[in-house]
């Protein structure tokens, strides 16, 4: 196996064009597992850790761009405004893994258990791919992720990063595993309120062949909040029945399987509980923001 060490994006793209069979590696936290268990036998690996263009993040003409090589540790330190993404980053592995792992790796692996993926889904992120000659191609997250460890990345392409319009409103990420740290998600949920569009977005991980949005639940809770006057008055009350209906709709969106980490029934129950909790956190935060602003919504 040959190890290729590009020092720039152009060099990496040229290597990928000439060696489309070569596997790109940034943090290697997923790929090395596959190699150690003898599941993959690449003829070459392109180590992207030295490519500076992949480590960039920041404002991009009013949208936010996160380079594929930005580690979870850096996200936690440098992107505090993306609360849900920071929370997801904090759940990834150990400090050593967070110092190496990246959202680009989650996208490339395309595992439904990738912790960053539900967050990118509620951000309505697009995935930016790039090929030799700096030819870029952007796809919505749900067009890029096709199924269990399948995506639409073409042979000569690399993942440049993800781009989204930052939502204004509270968001959170939570997951359930067999223990509290260094664990693959049994079920994960990200909820994001967008005050500007008066929507609530919910994405689920580890409960379907790929990350999914609970669209029916989103529409139902946005309407319930509208009916309760919550968009104008964050201190208004949402009925317990509306919360239960939302949680049930989120659970109904799941399409899980039984495996060694949990049963399908348990996963449906888990996202039902996570949905109710996440909604409660968001409503409490909106209510608290109103108090902190002197009652102005």
SULNOR-V136529 format. One line per field, one symbol per residue. phi: phi as a letter, one per 20 degrees, with the letter a starting at -180 (. if undefined). psi: psi as a letter, one per 30 degrees, with the letter a starting at -180 (. if undefined). burial: 1 if it has 24 or more other C-alpha atoms within 12 Angstrom, else 0. A space follows every 10 residues. Layout:
# SULNOR-V136529
phi=???
psi=???
burial=???
This chain:
# SULNOR-V136529
phi=.eddcfdbfg fffffffecf ffefcdenfe ffffffemec cfebcdeefe effeeebqfc lnddddffef ffffgfedcf fegfffffff efldgffffd fbfffgfffl ffefffffff ffflfdeddb cgnmfebdcg gfefedrflc cefegedcee rccbeffdqf bbcbbdbfbe blcffebcbc ccedffdlcc dccccmcafb fceeffffff fffffffemf fecgefedff ffffffffff ffffcecebf erefffffff ffffffffff ffffffffff ffemned
psi=kkjkikflee eeeeeeefif fkkkkdegfe eeeeeeghfk ikflkjjgfg jeffgklaki hflkkjkfgk leeeeeefhf fieeeeeeef fjbleeeffe lleeeeeeeh kfgkefeeee effhlkkjlk lkghjkkkkk effejfajhk lgklegllje akkljkljlk llkllkafaf lhkkkeklkk kkkjeefhlk kkkklgglfl klkieeeeee eeeeeeefgf eejfglkkle eeeeeeeeee effkillkaf flleeeeeee feeeeeeeee eeeeeeeeee efgggk.
burial=0001110011 1111111011 0111111111 1100000000 0000111110 1011111100 0001111111 1111110010 0111111111 1110001111 1111111111 1111111111 1111111111 1100001111 1111111010 1110011111 1111111011 1111111000 0001111111 1111100111 1111111111 1111111101 1101110001 1011101100 0111111111 1111110000 0001011111 1111111111 1110011000 0000000
